[in-house]
Amino acid sequence: RLLDELGFYILSVGLHERYYDATKVDDKEGRLDIVYLLALCYYKLGDLTTAMSHSQDLVNRVPTSPGFLALLAMMLAKSLDIVGAFSAFKAALNSAPKMACLWYNIGILYEK
């Protein structure tokens, strides 16, 4: 499985370059950027369960990151867990109330 994840990471670096710098942080459990890119790759491949697992791991490791919370919220919305998605977006807004994209996405979610 490690080789599969490493392959997804290598493929995703070019596709998600704009997200890479924002997550280039190490913590005691390893590189957050790798976990972030894995979440995005699995999401793009349609493996929502694995993508949400990686996203939840990010939120567990950095619970105040609005980017990680928004990623989790979008995946929860995609899985039709609307209550969970609202909760994650609200937590993201508590961390970054002036982040316009969070307000936009919670508005889109509200319409659903």
Secondary structure, DSSP 8 states (H G I E B T S, - for coil): -HHHHHHHHHHHHHHTHHHHGGG--EETTEEHHHHHHHHHHHHHTT-HHHHHHHHHHHHHHSTT-HHHHHHHHHHHHHTT-HHHHHHHHHHHHHH-TT-HHHHHHHHHHHH-
